[in-house]
Structure formats: structure tokens, C-alpha cells
Amino acid sequence: MKKEKAVIIMNFKTLSKIKAVLFTKEGAAVKTIYEGEAEGVVSAEWDYKDNFGKKVQPGVYILNVRVDNASFINTILVTDFH
């Protein structure tokens, strides 16, 4: 089954300023998938496109979630779309 998007679920105990940005492994920004204030469960979707609407290449992407003054890192593996 081909996946058309990635769903990232985040949970915040208190009202927080959040910015979730995807980067290439080389450090280039790919797409901001969430920016705003939230409390509780937040769902962000990524359609495997960059900020310009272009489909990304398969590979490893870094998810940087900034919450107030802290930063959390995770990786996302994008495989072939065919």
C-alpha cells in the first residue's frame, strides 16, 4: 500500500509555542509542518512535498520540533513512491 502522507502526532502537557520543521540530513529546511500554539494532542501531516510543492526525494529527513525554549529531534525515512 502506498502512503500519500506522513502523520506526526505530538502531545504537549501545557500551552506551548510550537514549530515543527523538516530538514534534509544536510541541514537544508524542507517544510514547516506545524507552527502555532497548542496544548494536548497535535496532529501534523506531511504530504512528502517541500515548501514549494515539489515532491521530495526518498531518503532520511530530520524533524526538529521546537517547543518554547526546547528542541526535539526525530528522523523520518522516506522510501520510493512507486
RAQUIQUI-V622150 format. One record per residue. RES is the residue in three letters. SS is DSSP state (a for helix, b for strand, c for the rest). PHI is phi in whole degrees, 0 to 359 (NA if undefined). PSI is psi in whole degrees, -180 to 180 (* if undefined). Layout:
res:RES ss:SS phi:PHI psi:PSI
res:RES ss:SS phi:PHI psi:PSI
//
This chain:
res:MET ss:c phi:NA psi:132
res:LYS ss:c phi:272 psi:131
res:LYS ss:c phi:266 psi:130
res:GLU ss:c phi:271 psi:-16
res:LYS ss:c phi:201 psi:159
res:ALA ss:b phi:257 psi:140
res:VAL ss:b phi:246 psi:123
res:ILE ss:b phi:251 psi:122
res:ILE ss:b phi:255 psi:127
res:MET ss:b phi:233 psi:149
res:ASN ss:b phi:228 psi:127
res:PHE ss:b phi:238 psi:128
res:LYS ss:b phi:289 psi:-32
res:THR ss:b phi:231 psi:165
res:LEU ss:b phi:300 psi:123
res:SER ss:b phi:223 psi:152
res:LYS ss:b phi:276 psi:126
res:ILE ss:b phi:233 psi:139
res:LYS ss:b phi:219 psi:118
res:ALA ss:b phi:247 psi:118
res:VAL ss:b phi:233 psi:137
res:LEU ss:b phi:265 psi:139
res:PHE ss:b phi:232 psi:156
res:THR ss:b phi:287 psi:166
res:LYS ss:c phi:293 psi:-17
res:GLU ss:c phi:276 psi:-9
res:GLY ss:c phi:102 psi:3
res:ALA ss:c phi:279 psi:132
res:ALA ss:b phi:296 psi:135
res:VAL ss:b phi:253 psi:-54
res:LYS ss:b phi:198 psi:140
res:THR ss:b phi:272 psi:119
res:ILE ss:b phi:259 psi:-15
res:TYR ss:b phi:202 psi:137
res:GLU ss:b phi:209 psi:124
res:GLY ss:b phi:158 psi:-168
res:GLU ss:b phi:253 psi:142
res:ALA ss:b phi:202 psi:160
res:GLU ss:b phi:221 psi:143
res:GLY ss:b phi:86 psi:-151
res:VAL ss:b phi:277 psi:130
res:VAL ss:b phi:237 psi:133
res:SER ss:b phi:247 psi:127
res:ALA ss:b phi:239 psi:137
res:GLU ss:b phi:248 psi:144
res:TRP ss:b phi:234 psi:122
res:ASP ss:c phi:271 psi:17
res:TYR ss:c phi:64 psi:27
res:LYS ss:b phi:243 psi:154
res:ASP ss:c phi:274 psi:-175
res:ASN ss:c phi:295 psi:-13
res:PHE ss:c phi:258 psi:4
res:GLY ss:c phi:86 psi:7
res:LYS ss:c phi:270 psi:134
res:LYS ss:b phi:299 psi:133
res:VAL ss:c phi:282 psi:162
res:GLN ss:c phi:278 psi:152
res:PRO ss:c phi:302 psi:146
res:GLY ss:b phi:156 psi:-168
res:VAL ss:b phi:262 psi:132
res:TYR ss:b phi:237 psi:147
res:ILE ss:b phi:255 psi:128
res:LEU ss:b phi:258 psi:118
res:ASN ss:b phi:251 psi:115
res:VAL ss:b phi:251 psi:114
res:ARG ss:b phi:263 psi:125
res:VAL ss:b phi:236 psi:111
res:ASP ss:c phi:51 psi:-111
res:ASN ss:c phi:253 psi:12
res:ALA ss:b phi:247 psi:161
res:SER ss:b phi:224 psi:136
res:PHE ss:b phi:235 psi:137
res:ILE ss:b phi:242 psi:139
res:ASN ss:b phi:215 psi:165
res:THR ss:b phi:245 psi:151
res:ILE ss:b phi:231 psi:129
res:LEU ss:b phi:261 psi:120
res:VAL ss:b phi:257 psi:123
res:THR ss:c phi:260 psi:179
res:ASP ss:c phi:304 psi:140
res:PHE ss:c phi:273 psi:-8
res:HIS ss:c phi:275 psi:*
//
